[in-house]
Amino acid sequence: MKKFASVIASGLLAAALCTMVSLPVHADRNGKRDEFPRPLVIGHRGAHGYLPAHTLEGYALAIELGADFIEPDLVSTKDGHLIARHEPNMIATTDVASRPEFASRRRTAIIDGAADTGFFASDFTLAEIKRLRAVQDFSERPQQFNGKFEIPTLEEIIELAKRKSKEKDRPIGIYPEVKHSTYHKSIGLPIEKRLVAILAAAGWNDRDAPVIIQSFEQSNLKELRKLTPLRLIQLIDANDVNPDGSLDFTAPFDRPFDWTASGDPRLLARTFGFLTTDEGLREVKTYADGIGPWKRYIVSTVAANLPGPGEASLKLLPANDLIERAHKLGLFVHTWTFRNEQRRLVSDYAGNPVNEYLQFYRLGIDGLFSDFADTAVASRILFDLERNDSRCLTGDRDGPKRNQPECPERD
């Protein structure tokens, strides 16, 4: 199946970057958000399917593969710099555990109510962080790039996005996630104001800037709404899917942690699932522009005892109306995470990740996070071809011909 995806990507990706799918692109290329194709393809942690997560090289590869946005997860260093790591604990995503000079930094911290042992970014200065190197934390993915790439700062990621946007002559956005806001505030290293200040210094603090800020917590999004006009998205999590297709809300993935920390009985009575109800969506609309639900909120699964590994043993349930209900309120919907490995594909997709993308594109999703941006982009081209009889893939009257015949004129 990977071979199939690669064939599609290599044959169609160049056309995608020149013609842009679904929506027209303005000629001035000024980075306004409506220049982006739809549905958006967001390079999840960069190109995590191929390279270690959250490195400049991984973000650059995602851009080469056609991603519209790149996604840095933000945590804070001891001296207040914002760096890209999936979690404050760097033990799984860097080579810190093999560095004898940092052995004494190993400790246990309580993050979102759960004990976590390892090496935490908040115990390291940026200079020390820069001595570490990223590693691939998914064992089945390429390991030969471990130890090669630095840990980037937010400023470095912004510079890369701007430079690549000029180089590729297309807008490239960033999609930062504020990680564990309540935790960072509890240790005196809040992220929100520094994030806004860094974006403002880069000239990205207006409504049309190519930036979307995301968080699983709610109170910090409300705070950000007062600090910036940038688009905000409420992420919606769960722990797992039960055998009958209902969602499992085991802590710490039961609710936004700021709700748990508040002690407010009203908030403690809720789970993340509340945010997908009509009442919850109306509440989100007061402080955010979109929702980012785990894809199982849109299409869930049931146990089927099939012979495949992991999710391949499951069957899909019919899609629900969450996207439609969010759209009626003016909220966009971005979902996550799309991956190519067989054990991460439900049996209905027949081992072909393209089938999963096409299902969500057909459902009207506004964007999605993918570890394999090339497969997401290739699938988006196929989606456009199946619904657009006038789409011309072999030529582009408004762009480079690439020695291909022009598309015939259409009435």
Secondary structure as UniProt FT lines:
FT   HELIX           2..19
FT   TURN            27..28
FT   HELIX           33..35
FT   STRAND          40..43
FT   TURN            44..50
FT   HELIX           56..64
FT   TURN            65..66
FT   STRAND          69..70
FT   STRAND          73..76
FT   TURN            78..79
FT   STRAND          82..84
FT   TURN            91..93
FT   HELIX           96..98
FT   HELIX           100..105
FT   STRAND          107..111
FT   TURN            112..113
FT   STRAND          114..118
FT   HELIX           121..123
FT   HELIX           126..129
FT   TURN            130..131
FT   TURN            139..140
FT   TURN            144..147
FT   HELIX           154..168
FT   STRAND          173..174
FT   STRAND          177..178
FT   HELIX           181..186
FT   TURN            187..188
FT   HELIX           192..201
FT   TURN            202..203
FT   TURN            207..208
FT   STRAND          211..215
FT   HELIX           219..227
FT   STRAND          231..236
FT   STRAND          240..241
FT   TURN            243..244
FT   STRAND          247..248
FT   TURN            251..252
FT   HELIX           257..262
FT   HELIX           265..268
FT   HELIX           272..276
FT   HELIX           278..285
FT   TURN            286..287
FT   STRAND          290..294
FT   HELIX           295..297
FT   STRAND          301..303
FT   HELIX           310..313
FT   STRAND          314..316
FT   HELIX           322..328
FT   TURN            329..330
FT   STRAND          332..338
FT   HELIX           342..344
FT   HELIX           347..349
FT   TURN            350..351
FT   HELIX           353..363
FT   STRAND          367..370
FT   HELIX           373..387
FT   TURN            389..390
FT   TURN            397..398
FT   TURN            402..403
//
